[in-house]
Amino acid sequence: MQISTKGKDDVYIIEILGRMDSISSKEIEAKLNDVIEHNKSKIIIDLAAVDYISSVGLRVLLAALKKQKERDGSIRLASLQPFVRDIFKMTGFDRIFSISSDQEEAIDRFNDQVRI
C-alpha cells in the first residue's frame, strides 16, 4: 500500500494505492488525520488504485469524514473501482460520501459548492 499527496488550487488530494484493510488502515488513518489537523478544508481521496476495501477501511474513511465535518471541511471520494463502488452501495456509504468519477469532477464540485 502506498499513499501519495498533492495540492491543486485550494484542494488537497490523497491518492491511495493498494488495499485498504486492517494492515494498511493505521497508516491511512494517520495520513488523513495529519492532513485534517493541518487545516486542509477541501480533501479529495482518490481510490482509483484501490482494488479492495474492508470494513476497517470504511471505518477509517467515515472517521475522517466526521472529523473533517467538525472542522467545517469537506471530503470527496474520486475514481472508485467497480468492486469498491459496489461495497459503498451495499453498505450505504454512497449516501454518506460525495463520490465523483475522477479528480477533476471532484474539484469542479468543490468549486460549484463555493458559488452557491
Biopython code that builds the backbone (N, CA, C, O; Angstrom):
import numpy as np
from Bio.PDB.StructureBuilder import StructureBuilder

atoms = [
    (1, "MET", "N", (0.846, -1.167, 0.000)),
    (1, "MET", "CA", (0.000, 0.000, 0.000)),
    (1, "MET", "C", (0.896, 1.235, 0.000)),
    (1, "MET", "O", (1.901, 1.295, 0.707)),
    (2, "GLN", "N", (0.508, 2.213, -0.807)),
    (2, "GLN", "CA", (1.234, 3.476, -0.882)),
    (2, "GLN", "C", (0.238, 4.628, -0.818)),
    (2, "GLN", "O", (-0.912, 4.503, -1.238)),
    (3, "ILE", "N", (0.705, 5.747, -0.284)),
    (3, "ILE", "CA", (-0.112, 6.955, -0.226)),
    (3, "ILE", "C", (0.706, 8.083, -0.832)),
    (3, "ILE", "O", (1.855, 8.303, -0.449)),
    (4, "SER", "N", (0.112, 8.793, -1.776)),
    (4, "SER", "CA", (0.766, 9.988, -2.308)),
    (4, "SER", "C", (-0.180, 11.166, -2.132)),
    (4, "SER", "O", (-1.401, 11.006, -2.106)),
    (5, "THR", "N", (0.400, 12.339, -2.013)),
    (5, "THR", "CA", (-0.402, 13.541, -1.800)),
    (5, "THR", "C", (0.063, 14.643, -2.739)),
    (5, "THR", "O", (1.221, 14.691, -3.153)),
    (6, "LYS", "N", (-0.871, 15.521, -3.060)),
    (6, "LYS", "CA", (-0.538, 16.692, -3.869)),
    (6, "LYS", "C", (-1.616, 17.740, -3.662)),
    (6, "LYS", "O", (-2.730, 17.432, -3.238)),
    (7, "GLY", "N", (-1.275, 18.958, -3.962)),
    (7, "GLY", "CA", (-2.240, 20.040, -3.884)),
    (7, "GLY", "C", (-2.575, 20.532, -5.274)),
    (7, "GLY", "O", (-1.722, 20.550, -6.161)),
    (8, "LYS", "N", (-3.811, 20.929, -5.459)),
    (8, "LYS", "CA", (-4.231, 21.535, -6.716)),
    (8, "LYS", "C", (-5.201, 22.646, -6.360)),
    (8, "LYS", "O", (-6.289, 22.399, -5.840)),
    (9, "ASP", "N", (-4.788, 23.877, -6.650)),
    (9, "ASP", "CA", (-5.537, 25.053, -6.228)),
    (9, "ASP", "C", (-5.664, 25.005, -4.708)),
    (9, "ASP", "O", (-4.648, 24.912, -4.019)),
    (10, "ASP", "N", (-6.859, 25.063, -4.174)),
    (10, "ASP", "CA", (-7.046, 25.023, -2.721)),
    (10, "ASP", "C", (-7.545, 23.658, -2.247)),
    (10, "ASP", "O", (-8.116, 23.533, -1.163)),
    (11, "VAL", "N", (-7.318, 22.638, -3.078)),
    (11, "VAL", "CA", (-7.775, 21.280, -2.769)),
    (11, "VAL", "C", (-6.563, 20.395, -2.502)),
    (11, "VAL", "O", (-5.565, 20.464, -3.219)),
    (12, "TYR", "N", (-6.656, 19.566, -1.470)),
    (12, "TYR", "CA", (-5.600, 18.617, -1.130)),
    (12, "TYR", "C", (-6.042, 17.236, -1.603)),
    (12, "TYR", "O", (-7.131, 16.778, -1.258)),
    (13, "ILE", "N", (-5.203, 16.579, -2.388)),
    (13, "ILE", "CA", (-5.560, 15.287, -2.980)),
    (13, "ILE", "C", (-4.695, 14.189, -2.374)),
    (13, "ILE", "O", (-3.468, 14.290, -2.341)),
    (14, "ILE", "N", (-5.349, 13.150, -1.900)),
    (14, "ILE", "CA", (-4.671, 11.973, -1.356)),
    (14, "ILE", "C", (-4.985, 10.805, -2.280)),
    (14, "ILE", "O", (-6.150, 10.471, -2.495)),
    (15, "GLU", "N", (-3.944, 10.186, -2.825)),
    (15, "GLU", "CA", (-4.118, 9.018, -3.692)),
    (15, "GLU", "C", (-3.638, 7.788, -2.936)),
    (15, "GLU", "O", (-2.511, 7.742, -2.445)),
    (16, "ILE", "N", (-4.503, 6.807, -2.853)),
    (16, "ILE", "CA", (-4.181, 5.571, -2.144)),
    (16, "ILE", "C", (-4.014, 4.465, -3.174)),
    (16, "ILE", "O", (-4.859, 4.291, -4.052)),
    (17, "LEU", "N", (-2.924, 3.722, -3.063)),
    (17, "LEU", "CA", (-2.641, 2.624, -3.983)),
    (17, "LEU", "C", (-2.569, 1.324, -3.195)),
    (17, "LEU", "O", (-1.785, 1.218, -2.251)),
    (18, "GLY", "N", (-3.364, 0.346, -3.563)),
    (18, "GLY", "CA", (-3.341, -0.947, -2.896)),
    (18, "GLY", "C", (-4.639, -1.239, -2.170)),
    (18, "GLY", "O", (-5.703, -0.740, -2.535)),
    (19, "ARG", "N", (-4.530, -2.046, -1.147)),
    (19, "ARG", "CA", (-5.700, -2.479, -0.388)),
    (19, "ARG", "C", (-5.898, -1.594, 0.837)),
    (19, "ARG", "O", (-4.937, -1.146, 1.462)),
    (20, "MET", "N", (-7.160, -1.354, 1.166)),
    (20, "MET", "CA", (-7.496, -0.664, 2.410)),
    (20, "MET", "C", (-8.083, -1.713, 3.349)),
    (20, "MET", "O", (-9.277, -2.012, 3.311)),
    (21, "ASP", "N", (-7.220, -2.257, 4.184)),
    (21, "ASP", "CA", (-7.642, -3.323, 5.087)),
    (21, "ASP", "C", (-7.011, -3.099, 6.456)),
    (21, "ASP", "O", (-6.458, -2.033, 6.725)),
    (22, "SER", "N", (-7.094, -4.098, 7.310)),
    (22, "SER", "CA", (-6.586, -3.940, 8.674)),
    (22, "SER", "C", (-5.078, -3.711, 8.705)),
    (22, "SER", "O", (-4.566, -3.120, 9.656)),
    (23, "ILE", "N", (-4.374, -4.161, 7.702)),
    (23, "ILE", "CA", (-2.921, -3.983, 7.664)),
    (23, "ILE", "C", (-2.557, -2.544, 7.301)),
    (23, "ILE", "O", (-1.651, -1.970, 7.905)),
    (24, "SER", "N", (-3.234, -1.964, 6.344)),
    (24, "SER", "CA", (-2.877, -0.630, 5.845)),
    (24, "SER", "C", (-3.649, 0.505, 6.510)),
    (24, "SER", "O", (-3.263, 1.666, 6.375)),
    (25, "SER", "N", (-4.701, 0.204, 7.205)),
    (25, "SER", "CA", (-5.600, 1.248, 7.700)),
    (25, "SER", "C", (-4.960, 2.205, 8.694)),
    (25, "SER", "O", (-5.301, 3.388, 8.708)),
    (26, "LYS", "N", (-4.043, 1.724, 9.526)),
    (26, "LYS", "CA", (-3.412, 2.622, 10.502)),
    (26, "LYS", "C", (-2.600, 3.706, 9.803)),
    (26, "LYS", "O", (-2.628, 4.867, 10.209)),
    (27, "GLU", "N", (-1.880, 3.328, 8.757)),
    (27, "GLU", "CA", (-1.092, 4.306, 8.008)),
    (27, "GLU", "C", (-2.004, 5.308, 7.290)),
    (27, "GLU", "O", (-1.724, 6.507, 7.275)),
    (28, "ILE", "N", (-3.078, 4.818, 6.704)),
    (28, "ILE", "CA", (-4.031, 5.696, 6.019)),
    (28, "ILE", "C", (-4.681, 6.641, 7.021)),
    (28, "ILE", "O", (-4.813, 7.837, 6.761)),
    (29, "GLU", "N", (-5.085, 6.106, 8.158)),
    (29, "GLU", "CA", (-5.718, 6.927, 9.193)),
    (29, "GLU", "C", (-4.772, 8.021, 9.677)),
    (29, "GLU", "O", (-5.189, 9.166, 9.855)),
    (30, "ALA", "N", (-3.500, 7.678, 9.891)),
    (30, "ALA", "CA", (-2.521, 8.669, 10.347)),
    (30, "ALA", "C", (-2.355, 9.780, 9.315)),
    (30, "ALA", "O", (-2.282, 10.953, 9.680)),
    (31, "LYS", "N", (-2.294, 9.430, 8.044)),
    (31, "LYS", "CA", (-2.138, 10.433, 6.986)),
    (31, "LYS", "C", (-3.366, 11.340, 6.917)),
    (31, "LYS", "O", (-3.232, 12.561, 6.830)),
    (32, "LEU", "N", (-4.559, 10.750, 6.955)),
    (32, "LEU", "CA", (-5.786, 11.548, 6.910)),
    (32, "LEU", "C", (-5.870, 12.495, 8.106)),
    (32, "LEU", "O", (-6.213, 13.667, 7.949)),
    (33, "ASN", "N", (-5.561, 11.995, 9.289)),
    (33, "ASN", "CA", (-5.597, 12.838, 10.487)),
    (33, "ASN", "C", (-4.607, 13.991, 10.380)),
    (33, "ASN", "O", (-4.915, 15.117, 10.774)),
    (34, "ASP", "N", (-3.415, 13.712, 9.847)),
    (34, "ASP", "CA", (-2.401, 14.746, 9.673)),
    (34, "ASP", "C", (-2.897, 15.838, 8.722)),
    (34, "ASP", "O", (-2.740, 17.027, 8.996)),
    (35, "VAL", "N", (-3.487, 15.428, 7.620)),
    (35, "VAL", "CA", (-3.996, 16.390, 6.635)),
    (35, "VAL", "C", (-5.123, 17.230, 7.248)),
    (35, "VAL", "O", (-5.148, 18.450, 7.089)),
    (36, "ILE", "N", (-6.039, 16.582, 7.938)),
    (36, "ILE", "CA", (-7.167, 17.293, 8.553)),
    (36, "ILE", "C", (-6.670, 18.275, 9.615)),
    (36, "ILE", "O", (-7.149, 19.406, 9.688)),
    (37, "GLU", "N", (-5.715, 17.846, 10.434)),
    (37, "GLU", "CA", (-5.204, 18.700, 11.506)),
    (37, "GLU", "C", (-4.431, 19.900, 10.975)),
    (37, "GLU", "O", (-4.274, 20.894, 11.684)),
    (38, "HIS", "N", (-3.952, 19.823, 9.751)),
    (38, "HIS", "CA", (-3.240, 20.952, 9.150)),
    (38, "HIS", "C", (-4.189, 21.844, 8.349)),
    (38, "HIS", "O", (-3.783, 22.535, 7.414)),
    (39, "ASN", "N", (-5.452, 21.808, 8.740)),
    (39, "ASN", "CA", (-6.469, 22.734, 8.237)),
    (39, "ASN", "C", (-6.667, 22.708, 6.730)),
    (39, "ASN", "O", (-6.876, 23.751, 6.110)),
    (40, "LYS", "N", (-6.606, 21.558, 6.157)),
    (40, "LYS", "CA", (-6.953, 21.419, 4.744)),
    (40, "LYS", "C", (-8.463, 21.225, 4.687)),
    (40, "LYS", "O", (-8.964, 20.160, 5.047)),
    (41, "SER", "N", (-9.189, 22.240, 4.240)),
    (41, "SER", "CA", (-10.651, 22.179, 4.318)),
    (41, "SER", "C", (-11.286, 21.392, 3.178)),
    (41, "SER", "O", (-12.405, 20.898, 3.317)),
    (42, "LYS", "N", (-10.583, 21.268, 2.049)),
    (42, "LYS", "CA", (-11.117, 20.523, 0.909)),
    (42, "LYS", "C", (-10.170, 19.373, 0.589)),
    (42, "LYS", "O", (-9.031, 19.582, 0.170)),
    (43, "ILE", "N", (-10.660, 18.168, 0.792)),
    (43, "ILE", "CA", (-9.833, 16.979, 0.588)),
    (43, "ILE", "C", (-10.514, 16.049, -0.403)),
    (43, "ILE", "O", (-11.708, 15.768, -0.300)),
    (44, "ILE", "N", (-9.732, 15.578, -1.361)),
    (44, "ILE", "CA", (-10.187, 14.527, -2.272)),
    (44, "ILE", "C", (-9.366, 13.287, -1.954)),
    (44, "ILE", "O", (-8.138, 13.338, -1.886)),
    (45, "ILE", "N", (-10.060, 12.177, -1.762)),
    (45, "ILE", "CA", (-9.385, 10.890, -1.597)),
    (45, "ILE", "C", (-9.629, 10.113, -2.877)),
    (45, "ILE", "O", (-10.752, 9.697, -3.160)),
    (46, "ASP", "N", (-8.565, 9.920, -3.650)),
    (46, "ASP", "CA", (-8.656, 9.232, -4.935)),
    (46, "ASP", "C", (-8.402, 7.740, -4.702)),
    (46, "ASP", "O", (-7.336, 7.340, -4.235)),
    (47, "LEU", "N", (-9.403, 6.937, -5.038)),
    (47, "LEU", "CA", (-9.327, 5.492, -4.807)),
    (47, "LEU", "C", (-9.171, 4.706, -6.110)),
    (47, "LEU", "O", (-9.520, 3.527, -6.165)),
    (48, "ALA", "N", (-8.650, 5.348, -7.158)),
    (48, "ALA", "CA", (-8.510, 4.690, -8.464)),
    (48, "ALA", "C", (-7.661, 3.429, -8.390)),
    (48, "ALA", "O", (-7.906, 2.471, -9.123)),
    (49, "ALA", "N", (-6.673, 3.423, -7.516)),
    (49, "ALA", "CA", (-5.764, 2.284, -7.428)),
    (49, "ALA", "C", (-6.056, 1.389, -6.223)),
    (49, "ALA", "O", (-5.218, 0.577, -5.830)),
    (50, "VAL", "N", (-7.240, 1.537, -5.641)),
    (50, "VAL", "CA", (-7.656, 0.674, -4.526)),
    (50, "VAL", "C", (-8.559, -0.410, -5.093)),
    (50, "VAL", "O", (-9.632, -0.127, -5.625)),
    (51, "ASP", "N", (-8.110, -1.657, -4.973)),
    (51, "ASP", "CA", (-8.896, -2.763, -5.528)),
    (51, "ASP", "C", (-9.677, -3.529, -4.464)),
    (51, "ASP", "O", (-10.458, -4.425, -4.786)),
    (52, "TYR", "N", (-9.464, -3.174, -3.190)),
    (52, "TYR", "CA", (-10.175, -3.859, -2.105)),
    (52, "TYR", "C", (-10.290, -2.909, -0.919)),
    (52, "TYR", "O", (-9.338, -2.203, -0.588)),
    (53, "ILE", "N", (-11.452, -2.895, -0.285)),
    (53, "ILE", "CA", (-11.638, -2.127, 0.944)),
    (53, "ILE", "C", (-12.427, -2.985, 1.931)),
    (53, "ILE", "O", (-13.481, -3.527, 1.597)),
    (54, "SER", "N", (-11.903, -3.098, 3.143)),
    (54, "SER", "CA", (-12.573, -3.883, 4.187)),
    (54, "SER", "C", (-13.405, -2.954, 5.063)),
    (54, "SER", "O", (-13.427, -1.740, 4.862)),
    (55, "SER", "N", (-14.082, -3.546, 6.029)),
    (55, "SER", "CA", (-14.874, -2.742, 6.962)),
    (55, "SER", "C", (-13.975, -1.802, 7.756)),
    (55, "SER", "O", (-14.403, -0.712, 8.138)),
    (56, "VAL", "N", (-12.744, -2.210, 8.004)),
    (56, "VAL", "CA", (-11.803, -1.344, 8.718)),
    (56, "VAL", "C", (-11.462, -0.128, 7.853)),
    (56, "VAL", "O", (-11.378, 0.990, 8.360)),
    (57, "GLY", "N", (-11.267, -0.343, 6.566)),
    (57, "GLY", "CA", (-11.010, 0.767, 5.646)),
    (57, "GLY", "C", (-12.182, 1.725, 5.583)),
    (57, "GLY", "O", (-11.994, 2.941, 5.559)),
    (58, "LEU", "N", (-13.391, 1.186, 5.558)),
    (58, "LEU", "CA", (-14.589, 2.030, 5.562)),
    (58, "LEU", "C", (-14.670, 2.856, 6.839)),
    (58, "LEU", "O", (-15.021, 4.035, 6.803)),
    (59, "ARG", "N", (-14.344, 2.231, 7.965)),
    (59, "ARG", "CA", (-14.379, 2.931, 9.250)),
    (59, "ARG", "C", (-13.394, 4.099, 9.261)),
    (59, "ARG", "O", (-13.711, 5.172, 9.773)),
    (60, "VAL", "N", (-12.206, 3.894, 8.701)),
    (60, "VAL", "CA", (-11.202, 4.959, 8.643)),
    (60, "VAL", "C", (-11.725, 6.145, 7.836)),
    (60, "VAL", "O", (-11.572, 7.296, 8.246)),
    (61, "LEU", "N", (-12.339, 5.864, 6.691)),
    (61, "LEU", "CA", (-12.889, 6.938, 5.858)),
    (61, "LEU", "C", (-14.022, 7.666, 6.574)),
    (61, "LEU", "O", (-14.103, 8.894, 6.527)),
    (62, "LEU", "N", (-14.892, 6.915, 7.233)),
    (62, "LEU", "CA", (-16.012, 7.522, 7.951)),
    (62, "LEU", "C", (-15.525, 8.398, 9.106)),
    (62, "LEU", "O", (-16.050, 9.491, 9.320)),
    (63, "ALA", "N", (-14.529, 7.926, 9.844)),
    (63, "ALA", "CA", (-13.979, 8.716, 10.953)),
    (63, "ALA", "C", (-13.348, 10.007, 10.432)),
    (63, "ALA", "O", (-13.486, 11.061, 11.051)),
    (64, "ALA", "N", (-12.660, 9.923, 9.298)),
    (64, "ALA", "CA", (-12.047, 11.118, 8.705)),
    (64, "ALA", "C", (-13.119, 12.109, 8.264)),
    (64, "ALA", "O", (-12.979, 13.314, 8.469)),
    (65, "LEU", "N", (-14.182, 11.604, 7.664)),
    (65, "LEU", "CA", (-15.274, 12.478, 7.232)),
    (65, "LEU", "C", (-15.899, 13.189, 8.432)),
    (65, "LEU", "O", (-16.161, 14.391, 8.377)),
    (66, "LYS", "N", (-16.133, 12.457, 9.499)),
    (66, "LYS", "CA", (-16.721, 13.050, 10.707)),
    (66, "LYS", "C", (-15.811, 14.136, 11.270)),
    (66, "LYS", "O", (-16.271, 15.225, 11.614)),
    (67, "LYS", "N", (-14.521, 13.833, 11.361)),
    (67, "LYS", "CA", (-13.558, 14.796, 11.889)),
    (67, "LYS", "C", (-13.482, 16.039, 11.000)),
    (67, "LYS", "O", (-13.392, 17.164, 11.494)),
    (68, "GLN", "N", (-13.519, 15.824, 9.695)),
    (68, "GLN", "CA", (-13.445, 16.936, 8.748)),
    (68, "GLN", "C", (-14.693, 17.820, 8.840)),
    (68, "GLN", "O", (-14.591, 19.045, 8.779)),
    (69, "LYS", "N", (-15.854, 17.209, 8.984)),
    (69, "LYS", "CA", (-17.096, 17.986, 9.107)),
    (69, "LYS", "C", (-17.110, 18.805, 10.393)),
    (69, "LYS", "O", (-17.653, 19.909, 10.416)),
    (70, "GLU", "N", (-16.519, 18.275, 11.462)),
    (70, "GLU", "CA", (-16.429, 19.022, 12.720)),
    (70, "GLU", "C", (-15.610, 20.293, 12.547)),
    (70, "GLU", "O", (-15.783, 21.253, 13.299)),
    (71, "ARG", "N", (-14.722, 20.304, 11.564)),
    (71, "ARG", "CA", (-13.876, 21.466, 11.270)),
    (71, "ARG", "C", (-14.441, 22.281, 10.102)),
    (71, "ARG", "O", (-13.752, 23.134, 9.543)),
    (72, "ASP", "N", (-15.693, 22.013, 9.741)),
    (72, "ASP", "CA", (-16.356, 22.686, 8.619)),
    (72, "ASP", "C", (-15.640, 22.456, 7.296)),
    (72, "ASP", "O", (-15.639, 23.325, 6.424)),
    (73, "GLY", "N", (-15.040, 21.300, 7.151)),
    (73, "GLY", "CA", (-14.376, 20.942, 5.906)),
    (73, "GLY", "C", (-15.173, 19.893, 5.155)),
    (73, "GLY", "O", (-16.230, 19.452, 5.608)),
    (74, "SER", "N", (-14.652, 19.498, 4.002)),
    (74, "SER", "CA", (-15.323, 18.503, 3.167)),
    (74, "SER", "C", (-14.328, 17.463, 2.677)),
    (74, "SER", "O", (-13.145, 17.744, 2.486)),
    (75, "ILE", "N", (-14.837, 16.266, 2.480)),
    (75, "ILE", "CA", (-14.075, 15.195, 1.837)),
    (75, "ILE", "C", (-14.916, 14.676, 0.688)),
    (75, "ILE", "O", (-16.109, 14.414, 0.844)),
    (76, "ARG", "N", (-14.291, 14.532, -0.453)),
    (76, "ARG", "CA", (-14.930, 13.910, -1.613)),
    (76, "ARG", "C", (-14.080, 12.724, -2.034)),
    (76, "ARG", "O", (-12.851, 12.780, -2.004)),
    (77, "LEU", "N", (-14.743, 11.667, -2.420)),
    (77, "LEU", "CA", (-14.045, 10.493, -2.935)),
    (77, "LEU", "C", (-14.078, 10.539, -4.451)),
    (77, "LEU", "O", (-15.031, 11.042, -5.045)),
    (78, "ALA", "N", (-13.035, 10.013, -5.075)),
    (78, "ALA", "CA", (-12.967, 10.028, -6.535)),
    (78, "ALA", "C", (-12.447, 8.699, -7.061)),
    (78, "ALA", "O", (-11.676, 8.003, -6.401)),
    (79, "SER", "N", (-12.887, 8.369, -8.258)),
    (79, "SER", "CA", (-12.326, 7.278, -9.066)),
    (79, "SER", "C", (-12.449, 5.897, -8.427)),
    (79, "SER", "O", (-11.492, 5.123, -8.445)),
    (80, "LEU", "N", (-13.602, 5.583, -7.867)),
    (80, "LEU", "CA", (-13.786, 4.274, -7.249)),
    (80, "LEU", "C", (-13.826, 3.167, -8.300)),
    (80, "LEU", "O", (-14.512, 3.284, -9.315)),
    (81, "GLN", "N", (-13.090, 2.107, -8.044)),
    (81, "GLN", "CA", (-13.135, 0.920, -8.893)),
    (81, "GLN", "C", (-14.492, 0.231, -8.704)),
    (81, "GLN", "O", (-15.130, 0.412, -7.667)),
    (82, "PRO", "N", (-14.941, -0.555, -9.688)),
    (82, "PRO", "CA", (-16.271, -1.181, -9.589)),
    (82, "PRO", "C", (-16.497, -1.971, -8.295)),
    (82, "PRO", "O", (-17.558, -1.851, -7.683)),
    (83, "PHE", "N", (-15.519, -2.774, -7.873)),
    (83, "PHE", "CA", (-15.696, -3.565, -6.654)),
    (83, "PHE", "C", (-15.868, -2.654, -5.443)),
    (83, "PHE", "O", (-16.730, -2.891, -4.596)),
    (84, "VAL", "N", (-15.046, -1.616, -5.365)),
    (84, "VAL", "CA", (-15.116, -0.685, -4.236)),
    (84, "VAL", "C", (-16.437, 0.081, -4.276)),
    (84, "VAL", "O", (-17.064, 0.286, -3.237)),
    (85, "ARG", "N", (-16.861, 0.502, -5.456)),
    (85, "ARG", "CA", (-18.146, 1.203, -5.598)),
    (85, "ARG", "C", (-19.293, 0.295, -5.136)),
    (85, "ARG", "O", (-20.224, 0.758, -4.478)),
    (86, "ASP", "N", (-19.225, -0.990, -5.479)),
    (86, "ASP", "CA", (-20.255, -1.936, -5.038)),
    (86, "ASP", "C", (-20.306, -2.035, -3.515)),
    (86, "ASP", "O", (-21.387, -2.097, -2.930)),
    (87, "ILE", "N", (-19.143, -2.049, -2.878)),
    (87, "ILE", "CA", (-19.087, -2.093, -1.411)),
    (87, "ILE", "C", (-19.752, -0.841, -0.828)),
    (87, "ILE", "O", (-20.507, -0.924, 0.141)),
    (88, "PHE", "N", (-19.466, 0.307, -1.423)),
    (88, "PHE", "CA", (-20.079, 1.553, -0.945)),
    (88, "PHE", "C", (-21.594, 1.507, -1.098)),
    (88, "PHE", "O", (-22.318, 1.970, -0.217)),
    (89, "LYS", "N", (-22.075, 0.958, -2.196)),
    (89, "LYS", "CA", (-23.527, 0.858, -2.400)),
    (89, "LYS", "C", (-24.158, -0.113, -1.408)),
    (89, "LYS", "O", (-25.199, 0.188, -0.823)),
    (90, "MET", "N", (-23.532, -1.282, -1.214)),
    (90, "MET", "CA", (-24.089, -2.296, -0.312)),
    (90, "MET", "C", (-24.153, -1.812, 1.135)),
    (90, "MET", "O", (-25.067, -2.173, 1.877)),
    (91, "THR", "N", (-23.180, -0.996, 1.530)),
    (91, "THR", "CA", (-23.124, -0.529, 2.916)),
    (91, "THR", "C", (-23.864, 0.788, 3.137)),
    (91, "THR", "O", (-24.029, 1.226, 4.276)),
    (92, "GLY", "N", (-24.305, 1.414, 2.056)),
    (92, "GLY", "CA", (-24.974, 2.704, 2.174)),
    (92, "GLY", "C", (-24.015, 3.881, 2.266)),
    (92, "GLY", "O", (-24.447, 5.021, 2.436)),
    (93, "PHE", "N", (-22.724, 3.618, 2.156)),
    (93, "PHE", "CA", (-21.739, 4.694, 2.227)),
    (93, "PHE", "C", (-21.823, 5.615, 1.012)),
    (93, "PHE", "O", (-21.337, 6.744, 1.058)),
    (94, "ASP", "N", (-22.431, 5.146, -0.065)),
    (94, "ASP", "CA", (-22.595, 6.014, -1.242)),
    (94, "ASP", "C", (-23.576, 7.151, -0.955)),
    (94, "ASP", "O", (-23.617, 8.133, -1.695)),
    (95, "ARG", "N", (-24.362, 7.026, 0.107)),
    (95, "ARG", "CA", (-25.273, 8.100, 0.506)),
    (95, "ARG", "C", (-24.644, 9.012, 1.561)),
    (95, "ARG", "O", (-25.167, 10.088, 1.852)),
    (96, "ILE", "N", (-23.535, 8.582, 2.122)),
    (96, "ILE", "CA", (-22.841, 9.357, 3.151)),
    (96, "ILE", "C", (-21.752, 10.233, 2.527)),
    (96, "ILE", "O", (-21.576, 11.390, 2.909)),
    (97, "PHE", "N", (-21.032, 9.667, 1.571)),
    (97, "PHE", "CA", (-19.912, 10.360, 0.937)),
    (97, "PHE", "C", (-20.323, 10.979, -0.390)),
    (97, "PHE", "O", (-21.188, 10.457, -1.094)),
    (98, "SER", "N", (-19.692, 12.094, -0.718)),
    (98, "SER", "CA", (-19.796, 12.664, -2.063)),
    (98, "SER", "C", (-18.778, 11.923, -2.922)),
    (98, "SER", "O", (-17.586, 11.909, -2.614)),
    (99, "ILE", "N", (-19.255, 11.311, -3.996)),
    (99, "ILE", "CA", (-18.392, 10.488, -4.845)),
    (99, "ILE", "C", (-18.399, 11.059, -6.256)),
    (99, "ILE", "O", (-19.455, 11.309, -6.836)),
    (100, "SER", "N", (-17.201, 11.260, -6.796)),
    (100, "SER", "CA", (-17.042, 11.783, -8.153)),
    (100, "SER", "C", (-16.337, 10.746, -9.014)),
    (100, "SER", "O", (-15.632, 9.872, -8.510)),
    (101, "SER", "N", (-16.539, 10.859, -10.319)),
    (101, "SER", "CA", (-15.945, 9.883, -11.232)),
    (101, "SER", "C", (-14.432, 10.038, -11.338)),
    (101, "SER", "O", (-13.733, 9.063, -11.610)),
    (102, "ASP", "N", (-13.914, 11.251, -11.128)),
    (102, "ASP", "CA", (-12.466, 11.470, -11.172)),
    (102, "ASP", "C", (-12.116, 12.732, -10.377)),
    (102, "ASP", "O", (-12.998, 13.417, -9.857)),
    (103, "GLN", "N", (-10.825, 13.024, -10.292)),
    (103, "GLN", "CA", (-10.373, 14.174, -9.506)),
    (103, "GLN", "C", (-10.914, 15.489, -10.048)),
    (103, "GLN", "O", (-11.329, 16.357, -9.280)),
    (104, "GLU", "N", (-10.911, 15.638, -11.365)),
    (104, "GLU", "CA", (-11.373, 16.898, -11.962)),
    (104, "GLU", "C", (-12.839, 17.177, -11.618)),
    (104, "GLU", "O", (-13.201, 18.308, -11.292)),
    (105, "GLU", "N", (-13.672, 16.149, -11.693)),
    (105, "GLU", "CA", (-15.081, 16.330, -11.331)),
    (105, "GLU", "C", (-15.214, 16.714, -9.861)),
    (105, "GLU", "O", (-16.031, 17.565, -9.510)),
    (106, "ALA", "N", (-14.414, 16.089, -9.008)),
    (106, "ALA", "CA", (-14.461, 16.408, -7.576)),
    (106, "ALA", "C", (-14.062, 17.863, -7.331)),
    (106, "ALA", "O", (-14.685, 18.553, -6.525)),
    (107, "ILE", "N", (-13.026, 18.324, -8.026)),
    (107, "ILE", "CA", (-12.601, 19.722, -7.895)),
    (107, "ILE", "C", (-13.705, 20.652, -8.383)),
    (107, "ILE", "O", (-14.010, 21.655, -7.738)),
    (108, "ASP", "N", (-14.301, 20.315, -9.526)),
    (108, "ASP", "CA", (-15.404, 21.128, -10.056)),
    (108, "ASP", "C", (-16.554, 21.219, -9.058)),
    (108, "ASP", "O", (-17.152, 22.283, -8.892)),
    (109, "ARG", "N", (-16.863, 20.115, -8.397)),
    (109, "ARG", "CA", (-17.957, 20.124, -7.416)),
    (109, "ARG", "C", (-17.613, 20.992, -6.207)),
    (109, "ARG", "O", (-18.483, 21.670, -5.661)),
    (110, "PHE", "N", (-16.347, 20.971, -5.789)),
    (110, "PHE", "CA", (-15.927, 21.883, -4.722)),
    (110, "PHE", "C", (-16.129, 23.321, -5.167)),
    (110, "PHE", "O", (-16.646, 24.144, -4.410)),
    (111, "ASN", "N", (-15.722, 23.626, -6.398)),
    (111, "ASN", "CA", (-15.863, 24.988, -6.922)),
    (111, "ASN", "C", (-17.326, 25.383, -7.055)),
    (111, "ASN", "O", (-17.682, 26.525, -6.765)),
    (112, "ASP", "N", (-18.183, 24.457, -7.491)),
    (112, "ASP", "CA", (-19.621, 24.732, -7.582)),
    (112, "ASP", "C", (-20.206, 25.026, -6.211)),
    (112, "ASP", "O", (-21.076, 25.886, -6.069)),
    (113, "GLN", "N", (-19.727, 24.308, -5.204)),
    (113, "GLN", "CA", (-20.207, 24.474, -3.834)),
    (113, "GLN", "C", (-19.905, 25.891, -3.331)),
    (113, "GLN", "O", (-20.704, 26.474, -2.598)),
    (114, "VAL", "N", (-18.764, 26.437, -3.721)),
    (114, "VAL", "CA", (-18.371, 27.775, -3.297)),
    (114, "VAL", "C", (-19.275, 28.828, -3.927)),
    (114, "VAL", "O", (-19.579, 29.839, -3.293)),
    (115, "ARG", "N", (-19.707, 28.607, -5.166)),
    (115, "ARG", "CA", (-20.522, 29.585, -5.890)),
    (115, "ARG", "C", (-21.953, 29.678, -5.381)),
    (115, "ARG", "O", (-22.634, 30.672, -5.631)),
    (116, "ILE", "N", (-22.413, 28.664, -4.677)),
    (116, "ILE", "CA", (-23.817, 28.629, -4.242)),
    (116, "ILE", "C", (-24.088, 29.664, -3.188)),
    (116, "ILE", "O", (-25.216, 29.776, -2.708)),
]
sb = StructureBuilder()
sb.init_structure("model")
sb.init_model(0)
sb.init_chain("A")
sb.init_seg("    ")
for serial, (resi, resn, name, xyz) in enumerate(atoms, 1):
    if name == "N":
        sb.init_residue(resn, " ", resi, " ")
    sb.init_atom(name, np.array(xyz, "f"), 0.0, 1.0, " ", f" {name:<3s}", serial, name[0])
structure = sb.get_structure()
